[in-house]
Amino acid sequence: MLFTVLTLFPEISDAYFSTSIMCKAVERGLVSYRVINIRDYAFDKHRSCDDTPYGGGAGMLMLAEPLGRALEAAGAKKRADIIKTPGKRVIYLTPSGRPLNQALARELAAEKELILICGRYEGIDQRIIDCYVDDEISVGDYVLSSGEVAALVLIDTSYRLLEQVIARESLEEESFDQGLLEYPQYTRPVEYATIKVPEVLLSGHHENIRRWRLEKRIEKTLALRPDLIRQGEERSLFNDEIRKIIRLTTEKCSDEGEK
């Protein structure tokens, strides 16, 4: 999978691709990347890439021309040309985009190449979006000063789902798998700050451990993200066992609240 990052600050992306699991994925040929400095496609000697927005208002806006030239260099196609020649998926990271979630991460992980536009200042000229952008994606309902940070979040959520990057068993029962959050985890020592590891995890009884972990996933999701439970029920994500535990856990919490 190839990630092409268009940015004004290439050192941010370079550092990410050269460390940790990503570095190993690159070395093994599972992931490749290009970081394109938008300033290299500016026209003037100062390599200017921003200007004041028409109509007034605070802040600066990224210029269309350098960014458009950088996109062309990356192999992006204008929408008018895509019918003739298949294009590469171009994504603009923006707070006004559709939310990034695990389902979207899986969809992106199936792409051969993603071209990511890292915005700055007040954003980018709308004509770039109209001409080139396939998806506007948000990493959360908040505003970042760096589109690079948002792009790295998208890259991290998608590349880790590629075959052989992370052991398949490590991806099972993660948060959002089956519409539930992940269960609590413990390691050595058995007792820390007077708190002991739950006995069931020390028992070696695989079925009891599986059941305990499932119950804890449901308890945690009900407590922290009840919206995920509602979505799971609406989309019929839950099997009979999960639905029963949800009902029993909800009744238990209700009984305790009445006491």
ABEGO torsion letter per residue (X at the ends): XBBBBBBABAAAAAAAAABEAAAAAAAAGABBBBBBBAAAABABAAGBABBBBBGEEBEBBBBAAAAAAAAAAAGBBBAAAAAABBBBBBBBBBAABBBBBAAAAAAAAABABBBBBBBBEAEBBAAAAAAABABBBBAEBBBBABAAAAAAAAAAAAAAABBGABBAAAABGBBGBGGBBBBBBBBOBABBGGBBBBAAAAAGBAAAAAAAAAAAAAAAAAAABAAAAAAAAAAGABBAAAAAAAAAAAAAAAAAAAX
